[in-house]
């Protein structure tokens, strides 16, 4: 009965979403507060209903209720508990339910934390959110119902795809989805603004925290996904320009551009139309990503054509929302007044520069991702646009952008002084130059370009803190006072610094591993030795092990590090019993920021094992950098200074508001 | 019933929560301008902060204040004022909105669930199913239960021992072979187990005793000379191998050791006759018509002649999957051994049609035919 109640509450949520998608927006139109206010309650109720539904499916997974088709297809009674939970979203139907759950949670968050929003805006936003909910609830119920039942259930399930049986899967999709879906809020804000025709600095201020939350989670989701692919797939790569990866990267690029352009709008009331367009594009990219991953169009355009039900449905959602919002945009953009003027060299100018490059990069990735699909659809030829294309197009676009990053925060609004900004960046310039010289001096075969990019990374990293250093001014104030001042600086300023610093850190990791990585592939038998970057690996023995739902052969390597210490690395070959599917588990040893990576190939006829070994210098910086970015985003989100209170009369939550006033 | 009670309750709560705010009479939170004022205040605080930190100088500070002030004034003059009067409560729109919710929510919920839901499908968590009373469950469920137990605990020898004969009865002889092998691995070889494994192997091979099974029967017989079953198969193997002299001895030995009313005696005697015929040592006394009638009667009413059933199964397999050359070879051999001449000829004809391009096989079939027609 729990399962069927979960199904029922999902259908009930659809009814509720229909009401929420119509009534509040009409209330806003005719100025009826009661009808607008309805959305506050319904969105919370909807989140509760869908949470119950999701909980019911989770219950079925944890208790191996194979009378639910979805559970039978994607889990196994002997799975470890963690994977019974993560199996819920390790499949098409369940992951869509998670998507919808997050959508409802976001709507309820807007309802709870949106006390500072004017009622019309809030009602419109929640109605638009409800449109999206209706579309996706229908999609789930009609084409991808996770609650389909079997009358005579088998006693054992088909197990989860072994590649997905990993902690990475437990964490990565929820983070990413939360980011994807977070962009629906900014989309709803943009659409609401277009509907009401009111768009100003206040709007940007209200949207800001939602974009930041989405951005933080997108960053975390992408970084997590990249690390997961790195250690689980055993190819040692951290980014493959795979369509699925691009699908998550494109919304990130758009959201990053949006964060920056909203800043201009908030402070200077300029770039309004552009910002709204970006908000639409960002969520469109989320939808496109969902379409690419969920419609099956990626496996083959033809597979999509033969079983088009799901694909066509998502495509319809895509066309409806992207097309609809763009049409609305075209209708209304003329009504919106453009804002303040600024000189090309100014904070605004720098942010426009940022936006130009980010959106061009987005366009590049979009073309690289969709072109092969279109080509296959048109004349059936399969081409793959891989790393070379993206390295040639995306790479060069990023360089000037990164070069400009430290300047931005140092330029004044309206009219800035480039030379003055540069003079404050002498430390960063010095660090960059030093890095270039050291790289060239201490490496023999590194290309000059690599040294320059390493210099660029240091330029970004050190330059990120230039604004902080200018504001605290150690030389004038002395250490104690400088520290006090640093602590007094607003969180958003620190946030910017950390996020930009993280960008530099990631860049450093990327260059370092792409240029200085070494690789050894060797056929090994027990007792054989291999050497890579000063590490000596000895294949000691093979020990079989039996786990609950797989058997594995652990290959024990004894490793002698250049420093003389010894440790063991244990890559393994697994066979998952239910699906009879083999996987290999790589072994990774981290020292400092670098990693030694051992992955297993096939066992050849003369009984020797192909072993691939990589030395990956500074590879962890790639993901550490994203942690800095996330930290920066959270700091900025926590900046109380930027919070807007609710008007006194409304606020039974006036406590919060008065606190803000006191703080100010 | 409980389901609809809960579902109905949840639906009622949902409708209540939806329409309550529509009629509520609390004051509207303020005009749009009030909200803009909050943003304006936040901006002012921010500018003050920047001056305190020294980010902007006095001149820029003044300028920023003035700009914010202008912006707010502009807002106050345009948008908000008339809107704030439009915050009406209740009235006709509220009623229409509420009725809309009262109709749409249950209509979609009940209608949608009727369309997509599986009413009356109870939850079936695995543990509960395994713990349920085994009476009244189908053999398949019981078997699956036992199987999943054995997957979890593959060293349960008694489990394999219990499951193996069930497999045999269901015609899953290959699974039975595996089960008996596991039982022997865990419990050690006994005369009975070896015999059963040999029997399962023989059934899997379509009724022909394979070499491995023959060896098992010999070991079983040696371990326990009182065990008669292996003797039967050893004799049968002689028949099938064409060693009729040894077969006659073996059959005689079996018949001598068997109690008078043993069910296998009929077959044993038939097989003995067959071996004797082949050897030409059979006594020239024809059975009377009555004898033949009796034998027919017996073979129908008696315990199922398992060899025949095996052959039938193989025949069935071949009907489903006819392009199985070894299968045809085996069934022709079986019919020949069992002296079912017309069946054997029919099988040969069919095989000749199916494999007309396989010259060597055709030749072999022709030879078989000529032997049969002698």
Interface residues (C-beta under 8 A of the other chain):
Chain A: X1 X2 X3 X4 X5 X7 X8 X9 X11 X12 X14 X15 X16 X18 X19 X22 X23 X26 X27 X30 X31 X32 X33 X34 X35 X37 X38 X40 X41 X42 X45 X49 X60 X63 X64 X65 X66 X67 X77 X78 X115 X116 X117 X118 X119 X120 X141 X142 X145 X147 X148 X149 X151 X153 X154 X155 X156 X198 X200 X201 X202 X205 X206 X269 X412 X471 X485 X488 X489 X490 X641 X642 X643 X644 X645 X646 X647 X649 X650 X651 X657 X660 X661 X664
Chain B: X2 X3 X6 X7 X10 X11 X14 X17 X18 X19 X20 X21 X22 X23 X24 X27 X28 X29 X30 X32 X34 X35 X36 X37 X38 X39 X41 X42 X43 X45 X46 X48 X49 X53 X54 X55 X60 X71 X75 X79 X83 X86 X87 X88 X89 X90 X91 X93 X94 X97 X100 X101 X104 X105 X106 X107 X108 X109 X112 X113 X116 X117 X118 X119 X121 X122 X123 X124 X125 X126 X127 X129 X130 X141 X144 X145 X147 X148 X151 X152
